[in-house]
Amino acid sequence: MNIVGDDYLRTSISQNGYFIKLVFNARAAHFFPYTTDHRDASLPGLCYRDDSIGDALAATIEPTQIDIRLHKAFSPLQVKAILERIEIDIGNSANSKSFDVNYGGKYLTAIKLNTCDNEQGPL
């Protein structure tokens, strides 16, 4: 899986009061600042558009909470599997933070996201 913005994610979630956006599908995940619209964060093979038109999901990340917009093309089981892949690809450490994940307004799962650079230790 192609992960873009994982350094931004780690830097942001190591601080208090963050609000991060995420666009993702089974091929890629892009973490970016809240000041950018989801539809403006497209990459090759990763395109979010309103009303379930694109091939990607849109999410927001706040302390302890990830909210994912409902997309007609993705079942809850598919979303959970993609999140597990993101969790593995980003890595896990003693500094990982736990997040409850909602999909379409309903609780889906819990995941942990790594807050440290595996090469350099905690940020």
Secondary structure, 3 states (H helix, E strand, C coil): CEEECHHHHHHHHCCCCCCEEEEECCCEEEEEECCCCHHHCCECCECCCCCCCCCCEEEEEECCEEEECCCCCCCHHHHHHHHHHHHHHHCCCCCCEEEEEEECCEEEEEEEECCEECCCEEC
